[in-house]
Amino acid sequence: MNIFITGASSGIGKALAYEYAKRYANTQSTIGLVARHSEYLQKLATELQDQYKITCAIYQLDVRDSSALSGASQDFITRFGAPNIVIANAGVSRGTLTELKEDITAFQAIFDINVMGMMHTFQPFITTMKLSAAKGEAAQLVGVASVAGIRGIPGSGAYSASKAAVISYCESLRTEMQHYNIAVSTIVPGYIRTPMTDLNQYKMPFLMDTDKFAQKFANAVKAKARFKIIPWQMGWVARFMRFIPPFLWDFAMKKAPHKKRLDWDWL
Ligand SMILES: NC(=O)c1ccc[n+]([C@@H]2O[C@H](COP(=O)([O-])OP(=O)(O)OC[C@H]3O[C@@H](n4cnc5c(N)ncnc54)[C@H](OP(=O)(O)O)[C@@H]3O)[C@@H](O)[C@H]2O)c1
């Protein structure tokens, strides 16, 4: 099994790397680990190799850089063959306000990382995966969205819009890839305990730990789920969110807490 995961240095991506390493321990499997912080990737790769005897390949890059991802995919394919699962998980979230000129840069970065970064991740693998899928090998693209992409959340315009774009983009891709036997799954996390949600100062319903989330994520991928909200309780919340009329949504959001705005040195 060959698996390629972006955003593997922390939170959900790191937990997924552990989960897949556990599932394919002591086999001829490889996990490609992508992020900007190579020191975290190196530490993770050493742990996975020692504990689970699995091969890891590290790619230190920014998902905004399409040529870097193209180079990484070429290297991965040359060394290990076509990936069976590509997980575009890298993402950022910060509070943003349209009325603030300084937030234009933040909007751009959030879109570039969360949306374009996903396209940059999938694109260079597709030709090779079409060939491997035609030979009957498993081929699956997995995009990580968010419940925040179901409706517009106040104070989170950039993040909500980027994840709404991810949901639609993955659906388009799924309908395109069905002709080639490449499965496309959209995984929609609710609140998962990671450095991203550690910043939130409000109560997060149905907050789930990363290892439990990673198990459910990998199960959904194995079942080739087209669209899966995890945890299931958030699935019901999302269904309700989707169907309430705009005036009721505005009322419900009147007192909703806003995501924290921070300095943009993280860009
Ligand atoms: N946690 C939740 O409750 C939750 C809910 C809904 C959706 N999600 C989504 O789940 C995904 C993972 O989030 P998380 O909670 O695990 O957050 P996290 O702990 O902050 O991890 C984010 C990961 O993305 C990587 N990343 C960020 N910008 C990148 C860039 N420009 N290029 C390459 N890698 C980049 C980070 O690595 P480097 O900084 O080393 O590059 C890190 O590995 C995101 O797409 C997020 O939107 C999370």
The ligand as a Gaussian input file, in Angstrom:
#p B3LYP/6-31G(d) Opt

LIG

0 1
 N       -9.089000      20.149000      13.835000
 C      -10.352000      20.298000      13.448000
 O      -11.272000      20.361000      14.267000
 C      -10.679000      20.416000      11.983000
 C      -12.030000      20.560000      11.636000
 C      -12.365000      20.634000      10.311000
 C      -11.400000      20.548000       9.327000
 N      -10.089000      20.415000       9.684000
 C       -9.100000      20.350000       8.610000
 O       -8.209000      19.284000       8.840000
 C       -6.946000      19.588000       8.250000
 C       -5.836000      19.370000       9.276000
 O       -6.043000      20.266000      10.351000
 P       -5.480000      20.041000      11.822000
 O       -6.588000      20.304000      12.747000
 O       -4.745000      18.773000      11.892000
 O       -4.510000      21.294000      11.934000
 P       -2.970000      21.425000      12.335000
 O       -2.653000      20.572000      13.505000
 O       -2.719000      22.884000      12.404000
 O       -2.211000      20.807000      11.072000
 C       -2.214000      21.452000       9.839000
 C       -1.222000      20.740000       8.949000
 O       -1.201000      21.383000       7.666000
 C        0.143000      21.693000       7.330000
 N        0.202000      22.903000       6.523000
 C       -0.363000      24.104000       6.789000
 N       -0.056000      24.991000       5.833000
 C        0.703000      24.319000       4.934000
 C        1.346000      24.695000       3.727000
 N        1.242000      25.937000       3.246000
 N        2.065000      23.767000       3.047000
 C        2.188000      22.503000       3.544000
 N        1.607000      22.091000       4.674000
 C        0.881000      22.995000       5.366000
 C        0.839000      21.896000       8.668000
 O        2.241000      21.644000       8.553000
 P        3.388000      22.756000       8.505000
 O        2.962000      23.897000       9.351000
 O        4.581000      21.996000       9.005000
 O        3.501000      23.087000       7.056000
 C        0.194000      20.797000       9.497000
 O        0.853000      19.570000       9.273000
 C       -7.049000      21.018000       7.731000
 O       -7.346000      21.009000       6.361000
 C       -8.227000      21.578000       8.512000
 O       -8.858000      22.648000       7.849000
 C       -9.701000      20.343000      10.990000

